Amino acid sequence: ALLKIRYLPIYSFTPQKAFTLAEGATHVETSAKKCAHAFTLAEVLITLGIIGIVAAMTLPALIGNYKKHQTINQLKKAYSEINQAIRISESSYGTIDSWDFANFESAQARNAYFADNYLFPNIKTVKKCVPVSKECWAEKVYTLNGVETTDARFMFVATHNGFVTASGYSVYYWLHAPGTGGWFIVDVNGPNKAPNTLGKDIFPFLMHWGVAGNVMSAEKEGTHKLGLLPVGLSSNVFIPTRENLMDGTFGDSAYPGFKCSRGNGGSAAGAFCAALLMMDGWDMKDDYPW
């Protein structure tokens, strides 16, 4: 029988160069250096602890600054939107000084007529409350002193109306009995969100459009503007200084207890804060009572 010869593959082996003693020591030293760059558990925990302490110290300030900017931006938006709505209405009904709402059977009817014809067609709302309800306005409003206000202009009164806008702020409003203007109080974050406090999220404005006292003569003299203005800057006679707005001593007897600061004699502490913000160029200075 013939022998079958199987050819086996021939493997070639390349001899590897062995480490010398010096090279081995160098390799061990290099590995040790690589390991030396890692953080230990203790170092990681210490670092995290430091980061936590820094965050705890800076986060409240960052949140506070954010809330300040948010408040100012929302207040400016409310002021702009309400004024813009009135200006648009002037193109249909004549200038604001020609408006007359004196002859209405009730305050409620006067308020409703104004809003239905002059505001709501030109401002986007998500809720209307006639008369006002807690869906549009806070049942309790507080002063900067942390006490519930006793000033009837900010208290929950059934003859007043309210609305909530698509921009998120709410408005509590009513007209003067002679029909020459009215109050428009803005809550920048809506009725159901804290703190419901004058100077923090609630800011009162006055609007004039007719002859009331010496409004028109003051307008001619350039000391008073018809239209929406923060309470304090809307005085018929007096032009306050910044200090007057803060301490409430600028001589207008129509606003007893009004100011933009905390402390005694402030039954409406915070009511002049919108005026102060506008005077300061819509900026919260370091002495703002935030």
Sequence and secondary structure as in RCSB ss.txt:
>XXXX:A:sequence
ALLKIRYLPIYSFTPQKAFTLAEGATHVETSAKKCAHAFTLAEVLITLGIIGIVAAMTLPALIGNYKKHQTINQL
KKAYSEINQAIRISESSYGTIDSWDFANFESAQARNAYFADNYLFPNIKTVKKCVPVSKECWAEKVYTLNGVETT
DARFMFVATHNGFVTASGYSVYYWLHAPGTGGWFIVDVNGPNKAPNTLGKDIFPFLMHWGVAGNVMSAEKEGTHK
LGLLPVGLSSNVFIPTRENLMDGTFGDSAYPGFKCSRGNGGSAAGAFCAALLMMDGWDMKDDYPW
>XXXX:A:secstr
                    HHHHHHHHHHHHHHHHTS  HHHHHHHHHHHHHHHHHHHHHHHHHHHHHHHHHHH
HHHHHHHHHHHHHHHHHH  GGG      SSHHHHHHHHIIIIIGGGS EEEEESS  TTTS S  B TTSSB  
 TTTS  TTSEEEEETTS EEEEEE TTSSEEEEEEETT TTSTT BBTTTEEEEEEE S  TTHHHHHHTTS  
SEEEETTT  SS    HHHHHHT SS TTSTTEESS STT TEETTTHHHHHHHTTS   TTS  
